[in-house]
């Protein structure tokens, strides 16, 4: 089993910054693919940023140059540094861990960006 716990969400004004943290425990291989996804009200869950076993990183076009994903193999933990936040970044942010054909998800952390 794998457990993922997110933290760091909150309410911030447009232009502000937040740092999200995902802690992983259980049957974890720290080099597996991990990432962040988000779901806005009334919309489908979408990818934000993913870091692969070889540390290849992929960002959604909408967050490129504003968000940075990083991994600490010791935890393992995955961070998402979010800068220049915009109201359309509002949503629940979920941590994701991939093990073979199975995806694991955390409970999510709410990010709200006000005008």
C-alpha positions in Angstrom: 0.0 0.0 0.0 1.0 3.6 -0.7 -0.1 6.6 1.3 0.3 10.2 0.0 -0.4 13.2 2.1 -0.4 16.8 0.7 0.0 20.0 2.6 0.7 23.7 1.9 -2.5 24.8 0.2 -4.3 27.9 1.3 -5.7 31.3 0.2 -3.5 33.7 -1.6 -3.9 36.9 -3.6 -3.1 36.9 -7.3 0.6 37.3 -7.9 1.4 35.5 -4.6 3.2 32.2 -4.0 2.6 28.9 -2.3 4.6 25.8 -1.8 2.9 22.4 -1.8 4.4 19.3 -0.2 3.6 15.7 -0.8 4.9 13.1 1.6 4.8 9.4 0.5 4.9 6.3 2.7 4.3 2.6 2.4 5.6 0.4 -0.4 7.5 3.2 -2.1 10.2 3.3 -4.6 11.4 6.9 -4.4 12.5 7.1 -8.0 9.0 6.2 -9.4 7.0 8.8 -11.4 5.4 11.4 -9.1 3.4 14.5 -9.9 0.8 17.1 -9.2 -2.6 17.3 -10.7 -5.4 19.8 -10.0 -9.2 19.9 -10.3 -11.1 23.2 -10.5 -14.8 23.4 -9.7 -16.8 21.8 -12.4 -13.8 20.7 -14.4 -11.9 17.5 -14.9 -8.7 16.7 -13.1 -5.7 17.9 -15.1 -1.9 17.4 -14.9 0.1 20.3 -13.5 3.6 18.8 -13.3 5.2 15.4 -13.4 8.7 14.2 -12.6 9.8 10.8 -14.0 12.3 8.3 -12.8 15.2 9.8 -14.8 14.1 13.2 -13.4 12.6 14.3 -16.7 10.0 17.0 -15.9 6.9 17.9 -17.8 4.7 21.0 -17.0 1.3 22.0 -18.2 1.6 24.8 -20.6 -0.4 27.1 -18.3 2.1 26.8 -15.4 5.4 26.6 -17.2 7.8 29.3 -16.0 5.7 29.9 -12.9 5.6 26.5 -11.1 8.6 24.3 -10.2 8.4 20.6 -9.2 11.2 19.0 -7.2 11.8 15.7 -5.6 13.6 14.7 -2.4 14.5 11.0 -2.6 15.1 10.7 1.1 11.5 11.2 2.1 10.5 10.6 -0.5 8.7 13.9 -0.9 7.7 16.0 -3.9 7.3 19.8 -3.8 5.5 22.2 -6.0 6.6 25.8 -5.8 4.0 28.0 -7.3 4.7 31.6 -8.1 2.8 34.4 -9.8 -0.5 32.6 -8.9 -3.6 33.5 -10.9 -7.3 33.0 -10.1 -7.5 30.3 -12.6 -4.9 28.3 -10.6 -7.7 27.8 -8.0 -8.5 24.2 -7.4 -7.8 21.1 -5.4 -4.2 19.9 -5.9 -3.6 16.2 -5.8 -0.3 14.3 -5.4 0.1 11.3 -7.7 2.4 8.3 -7.5 2.7 5.7 -10.2 3.6 2.1 -9.5 3.5 0.0 -12.7 0.0 0.2 -14.0 -1.5 1.6 -10.8 -1.9 5.2 -9.8 -2.1 6.3 -6.2 -3.6 9.6 -5.1 -3.6 11.8 -2.0 -6.7 13.4 -0.5 -5.8 16.8 -2.1 -5.1 20.2 -0.7 -7.1 23.3 -1.6 -5.5 26.3 -3.3 -7.6 29.4 -3.7 -6.3 32.4 -5.5 -8.3 35.6 -5.1 -8.3 38.7 -7.4 
